[in-house]
Amino acid sequence: MTSGSVTAWEYETVRPPRDSTMEEADDPKDVLNDLGSDGWELVDTIDYSGGGTKFLVFKRPARGSGGDGDGGGDGDE
């Protein structure tokens, strides 16, 4: 990092959509495309200890941070 600037990130978590049995995940393509169009990038998953995905974790550069590292997000995304 030679530029000296640090990117401030904001994060979002989403529970994968489930079908009516709550055992199988529905295809999350629509959710992923919606978040992607808003600048979110899938970076990780948080899994249940017995298997299965509990949360999808997304990040994007913080909006309105002005480079001051305060995040600037309102958390309502």
SVG drawing of the C-alpha trace seen along z (x, -y; Angstrom):
<svg xmlns="http://www.w3.org/2000/svg" viewBox="-44 -14 49 45">
<polyline fill="none" stroke="black" stroke-width="0.4" points="0.0,0.0 2.1,-2.8 -0.6,-5.3 -1.1,-5.9 -4.9,-5.8 -7.0,-3.2 -10.4,-2.0 -13.2,-2.2 -15.6,0.7 -19.2,1.3 -20.7,4.8 -24.0,6.4 -25.2,9.9 -28.2,11.7 -29.8,15.0 -30.0,17.2 -33.6,17.6 -35.2,20.9 -38.0,22.9 -41.1,23.8 -39.3,26.7 -36.5,24.4 -34.1,27.2 -33.1,26.3 -32.0,23.0 -33.8,21.4 -31.6,20.1 -30.3,16.8 -29.5,15.4 -32.1,12.6 -30.8,11.5 -27.2,11.6 -28.0,9.7 -29.9,7.0 -27.0,6.5 -24.4,6.6 -26.2,3.9 -25.9,1.8 -22.2,2.3 -22.1,5.2 -19.6,8.0 -20.1,11.5 -16.9,12.1 -17.7,14.9 -20.3,17.2 -21.0,18.0 -22.0,21.6 -23.9,23.6 -21.7,26.0 -23.7,28.9 -23.6,27.7 -25.5,25.3 -25.1,21.5 -26.4,19.2 -25.4,15.9 -24.0,14.5 -21.5,11.7 -21.1,8.8 -18.8,5.7 -18.4,2.5 -16.5,-0.7 -18.2,-2.9 -20.4,-5.5 -19.8,-9.1 -16.8,-8.3 -14.8,-11.1 -11.7,-9.0 -11.9,-9.8 -12.5,-6.2 -15.8,-6.8 -17.7,-4.4 -20.5,-6.9 -23.0,-4.1 -26.5,-4.4 -26.9,-0.6 -30.3,-0.6 -29.1,1.0"/>
</svg>
